[in-house]
Amino acid sequence: MTVTVPRTRPRAARRAATGPPGRRPRRGHGISYAFLLPAGALYAVFILYPLAESVFLSLTSWDGAQPEKEFVGLANFERMLGDELFWRSLGHNVVWVVLGTAATMAVAMLLAMLVWSRPRGFTAFRTLYFMPQVLPAVIVGIVWSWIYNPAFGILNRALEAVGLESWARGWLGDPDLALYAVLAAAVWAQIGLAFVIFTAALQNVDTDLIDAARVDGANAWQRFRNVVVPQLANAITLVTVLLLTHGFQAFDHVWIMTKGGPDDSTQLIATYTYQKAFMENEVGYGATLSLVLTVISLIVSVAVVRVRERERISL
C-alpha cells in the first residue's frame, strides 16, 4: 500500500502568489472606486469647485455684475487686517462660540441626565426638548423677536408681573445686550441636537462603574465628573465640533432678529460677509471674509479633535 503525500509549493512561491503578509489582494478595488465616484463627483462640484472659485474671487475686485474681474492680489487681505469692523465681528464670534457652546452643552447635558433613567413620559420629554431643533430659523427668529418686543413682548410683561419692572427694556435695541439676547434664542434652538446625542451616549455608560464609585464614597458630582464624563468623550467631542462650527458660521438668527444692529453690536463675520458681498456689491472682499471664516472654523475644529484625542489616550 502506497501513501500519497500532497505536494506543497515552496514558501517563496506561495508568497509570490498571495502577496506580502498582511496585504490583501487588490482585486475588486476598481469596483470600489466606481462606487465612490458619484460621491466624489458631487463633492468636487459642490465643495471643491466653490472653494476654488472663492479663492479666485478673494484675489479680485468685483461688484458681482460686471463681466470683468480686476485682479488685485492680496489687497483684500491687507484691507481686512485694517478693517476695524472685521475685528469687532470676530470678537462677537468668539463670544458667540464660547458662551453658546458652553451654555448649550451644559443645558443639554443636564436635560440628558434628568431623563437618563427613562422616567414616565420619557418619549414626550425627548420630543419636547428636540422640537426647537426642527423649527426653521426664520420661525425661531420671529418668535423670539416677539418675546423681546418692548411693547407687547412676554419677557418684559413677565418681569413686570413679578415686580422687576426695572429690568424691562428693549432687549434687541440695547447695544450692550442685543448680542446676548440673540445668542439666547440660538442656544434654545440648538439644545435639541446636543440633548439627543448625549441621551444616546448615556445608554452605553457602564453603570457598574457608577455603583462601584458610590460604594467607594464618591458623591454625585464626583461620579459624574470621573465616571460618566470620561465615557462620554466621543459624544462630547462630536457635540463640541458641531457647536463650534455652527457658532463661527452663525448667520440666520442674527440676520432675522437684528441684521447686525444696533450700531453693529451683533455683527458676526457671516453677516458682515453677506453685507459686503450682496448689499454693498463687494464680492471680492466678501469672498476674502468667507475664506477667513472657513479657515478659522477648520483650525478650531481640528484643534478640538486633537485635544480630545490626546485626553482619551492619556486616560
Steps between C-alpha positions, in 0.01 A plus 500: 500500500640833397429828669478812286644807666345826371751721334537847643640799324807666644436790737647749253261381229200525732604853604539605138149372427323654797710813552686621808364400843231732634416644158177393334470445127400812310222323314175692491651838586388634165139422590543676835635810332210489254254510790689794653507693174147651522558628854841632400352678201233665715764604753715650227211690342336634815801535736834513322393710204323770709801507732737551207269768359498678837880496510510654154239765584689596816786608276279729291297816528155419361155646557315184398347654188776603261653221290852624566672408824797719590784298648629670818707223656507511881354850522175367647685318775704811577179701518347243732787527747429872534122464507381592850152356444650167398688470830192610689295235322766239577481597868122454491553159340738398778245603764229318307704180467628487858177588679274323251696175509534498880134587563365252245713212627422574865123517451493202262707289739276595793185406308658173383596408856147574622344255254783245514300261716211517250231638731132494414440723200854453368385506136301818555794673669738395224264628234445827686871566546583418138214698346687836477765328287253425221350848490623720212735778604253754361231380740739501795619852418150640460366337817791621711471847351142503629617378840753784522263767364497793745133581435325162518782249561432230754842539661446857616145421609626206706760722667235758581271231639761393758592855599816537291388793288848650513633202304259551210660654191524481126725195490581507130543878497759512778856479355627351826242220513394434141774243427419297811126521430545355151743241636240383752258434215767308307589289805134415551475389138808273501466327838293221346777348287752496785235355731424210263871420455566503874188293570611234252855497640377460858337169408850353455636618836610213724279532810714246687779757516256754643388253767863426586574871535194541722623216725840670518331813636498722190226763502272575205732764347807277534316209337390723214840662447724197542281214381230626264682778313801285393258249346335781304826622346402421141156657534645812663755534219231465235268755663786743559613491138144543374433794729831669424450468127144627523609782730760637261254472211204646692291721277128427485385596849706820503386611157134430570494669841742794473680495160821571691367803689458706698820687421663172379480361854383160369707495182664162440745405227229317304259796512782740418596282203143498372474874545819569307444248220129535428393836639805715428598302187857431615508136400879473504527630854207283606678193361806595702295516819336165424837334447629630831186371670549158342863480608417604857223239525730229363787585735279511808325173413827315437649639822202384706515150353875475561466613862219254569695217338803573718286508811343168409840340439630630834200344674 
